Amino acid sequence: MPRAQANELELEYETFGDPGDPPLVLVMGLGAQLITWDTGLCEQLAARRFHVVRFDNRDIGLSTYLDHLPAPDLAALLSGNLATVPYLLSDMAADAVGLFDALGFAKAHVVGASMGGMIVQQLAIDHPDRLLSVTSIMSTTGDPAVGRAEPAALAVLTRPPATTRAQAIEEGAAAFRALGSPGYPATEEYLRAKAAAQYDRAVHPEGTLRQTAAMLASGDRTERLREVRLPFAVIHGDADPLIDVSGGKATADAVPDAELVVLPGMGHDLPRGLWPEIADVVVRTAARADG
């Protein structure tokens, strides 16, 4: 796959569809590689006449690692000391703009999932002139009073990294199962194959730690989201154990004229059974930009 020079980094990316169609850039979440956007979903979006781009955020997958930066002190961060935070979500949003520049996109539609939703919210705040529309999926505003995780889901994220491939596949499949959609359960074979693909492509827990610090240190976006004037949609599952649906509702409440779509039975993933509905929302939101 190609790499783009962006914001003094190299970002690994992949495209789907006709380059003559409007660009749609997909931004993934915490520690999640571009392949977390399932190829089938990308192809469905491309079939809806988008030029789809998925990419690895900084510090993950096959994009540039920032291992020269010191490891963040999360305990200090939670007490309010930001001295060890290596970068913020605003820097990750600037990476996406750098990707736009490298690919020749004056403007693009963006879709973000989980922390990726936070990044596209930050894009809407910092770079509204580069966006056509925004869809934020299973995300939140940064307000600690909303979008809280269930203890069992939080434990999945705070588990020590696996030390072997077999352990990574076992624990990865268990994590996907714990966070997934109860209304759209995936097969064990699919979950294990997904975990194996993630492990075999890249393993970089240090980057996930730095991304965690960026997310925690970036604060509450609510007031600045009230200033956004872009076609904006929020998708959230009513069974999300990692970011409670209140996070999605707060996001939609903050952004003027945002559409909120709550999907029954959806957890903290993008289940195949909901791809058509997710694509419908993205298309509808993009059409508001054309209108």
QUIJO-V313094 format. One record per backbone hydrogen bond with DSSP energy under -0.5 kcal/mol. CO is the residue of the C=O (numbers start at 1). NH is the residue of the N-H. E is the energy in kcal/mol with one decimal. If there is no record, write none. Layout:
<<CO & NH & E> <CO & NH & E>>
This chain:
<<2 & 13 & -2.2> <4 & 6 & -0.6> <4 & 11 & -2.7> <6 & 9 & -1.6> <9 & 6 & -2.9> <9 & 11 & -0.5> <10 & 12 & -0.5> <10 & 64 & -2.3> <11 & 4 & -2.4> <12 & 56 & -2.4> <14 & 54 & -2.3> <16 & 52 & -1.9> <18 & 21 & -2.2> <22 & 51 & -2.7> <23 & 109 & -2.6> <24 & 26 & -0.5> <24 & 53 & -2.6> <25 & 111 & -2.3> <26 & 28 & -0.5> <26 & 55 & -0.8> <27 & 113 & -2.2> <29 & 32 & -2.1> <33 & 36 & -2.3> <34 & 37 & -1.8> <36 & 38 & -1.2> <38 & 42 & -2.3> <39 & 43 & -2.5> <40 & 44 & -2.0> <41 & 45 & -2.3> <42 & 46 & -2.4> <43 & 47 & -2.1> <44 & 48 & -0.8> <45 & 48 & -0.7> <45 & 50 & -0.6> <46 & 49 & -1.7> <46 & 50 & -0.5> <49 & 22 & -0.6> <50 & 52 & -0.9> <51 & 24 & -2.6> <52 & 16 & -2.2> <53 & 26 & -3.2> <54 & 14 & -2.3> <55 & 57 & -0.5> <57 & 60 & -1.2> <60 & 63 & -1.8> <64 & 59 & -3.1> <66 & 69 & -1.8> <72 & 74 & -1.0> <73 & 77 & -2.4> <74 & 78 & -2.6> <75 & 79 & -0.9> <76 & 81 & -2.7> <77 & 80 & -1.8> <80 & 82 & -0.8> <82 & 85 & -1.7> <88 & 91 & -0.8> <88 & 92 & -1.4> <89 & 93 & -2.4> <90 & 94 & -1.9> <91 & 95 & -1.6> <92 & 96 & -1.5> <93 & 97 & -1.8> <94 & 98 & -2.2> <95 & 99 & -2.0> <96 & 100 & -2.3> <97 & 101 & -2.4> <98 & 102 & -2.4> <99 & 103 & -2.1> <100 & 104 & -0.7> <100 & 105 & -2.9> <101 & 104 & -1.0> <104 & 106 & -0.7> <108 & 132 & -2.3> <108 & 133 & -0.6> <109 & 25 & -2.9> <110 & 135 & -1.9> <111 & 27 & -3.0> <112 & 137 & -3.2> <113 & 116 & -2.4> <114 & 117 & -0.9> <114 & 118 & -1.4> <115 & 119 & -2.1> <116 & 120 & -2.3> <117 & 121 & -2.0> <118 & 122 & -2.2> <119 & 123 & -2.3> <120 & 124 & -2.1> <121 & 125 & -1.5> <122 & 126 & -3.1> <123 & 127 & -3.1> <127 & 130 & -2.0> <128 & 131 & -1.3> <130 & 108 & -1.7> <132 & 231 & -0.6> <133 & 110 & -2.2> <134 & 233 & -2.4> <135 & 112 & -2.5> <135 & 137 & -0.5> <136 & 235 & -2.5> <137 & 114 & -2.6> <141 & 221 & -3.0> <142 & 144 & -0.6> <143 & 146 & -1.8> <148 & 244 & -0.9> <150 & 154 & -2.5> <151 & 155 & -2.0> <152 & 156 & -1.0> <153 & 157 & -1.1> <154 & 158 & -1.5> <156 & 159 & -0.6> <164 & 168 & -2.4> <165 & 169 & -2.5> <166 & 170 & -2.3> <167 & 171 & -3.0> <168 & 172 & -2.3> <169 & 173 & -2.4> <170 & 174 & -1.8> <171 & 175 & -2.3> <172 & 176 & -2.6> <173 & 177 & -2.2> <174 & 178 & -2.4> <175 & 179 & -2.2> <176 & 180 & -1.2> <179 & 268 & -3.3> <180 & 182 & -0.6> <181 & 184 & -1.3> <182 & 185 & -0.5> <187 & 191 & -2.2> <188 & 192 & -2.4> <189 & 193 & -2.1> <190 & 194 & -2.4> <191 & 195 & -2.3> <192 & 196 & -2.3> <193 & 197 & -2.3> <194 & 198 & -2.1> <195 & 199 & -2.2> <196 & 200 & -2.9> <197 & 201 & -1.5> <198 & 202 & -1.9> <204 & 207 & -0.9> <204 & 208 & -1.2> <205 & 209 & -2.0> <206 & 210 & -1.9> <207 & 211 & -2.6> <208 & 212 & -2.3> <209 & 213 & -2.0> <210 & 214 & -2.1> <211 & 215 & -2.3> <212 & 216 & -2.5> <213 & 217 & -2.4> <214 & 89 & -0.7> <214 & 218 & -0.9> <216 & 219 & -0.5> <221 & 225 & -2.4> <222 & 226 & -1.1> <224 & 227 & -1.3> <225 & 228 & -1.5> <231 & 134 & -2.5> <232 & 259 & -2.2> <233 & 136 & -2.7> <234 & 261 & -3.1> <235 & 138 & -2.8> <236 & 263 & -2.7> <237 & 240 & -0.9> <239 & 241 & -0.6> <241 & 150 & -3.2> <244 & 247 & -2.5> <244 & 248 & -0.6> <245 & 249 & -2.4> <246 & 250 & -2.2> <247 & 251 & -1.8> <248 & 252 & -2.4> <249 & 253 & -2.3> <250 & 254 & -1.7> <251 & 255 & -1.8> <254 & 256 & -0.5> <255 & 258 & -1.8> <259 & 234 & -3.0> <259 & 261 & -0.5> <261 & 236 & -2.2> <261 & 263 & -0.6> <262 & 264 & -0.6> <263 & 238 & -1.8> <263 & 266 & -1.5> <265 & 183 & -2.3> <265 & 184 & -0.5> <266 & 239 & -2.2> <267 & 269 & -0.8> <271 & 274 & -2.1> <272 & 275 & -1.6> <274 & 278 & -2.7> <275 & 279 & -2.9> <276 & 280 & -2.3> <277 & 281 & -1.9> <278 & 282 & -2.1> <279 & 283 & -2.7> <280 & 284 & -2.7> <281 & 285 & -2.5> <282 & 286 & -2.4> <283 & 287 & -2.2> <284 & 288 & -1.1> <285 & 289 & -0.9> <286 & 289 & -0.5> <286 & 290 & -1.4> <287 & 291 & -1.8>>
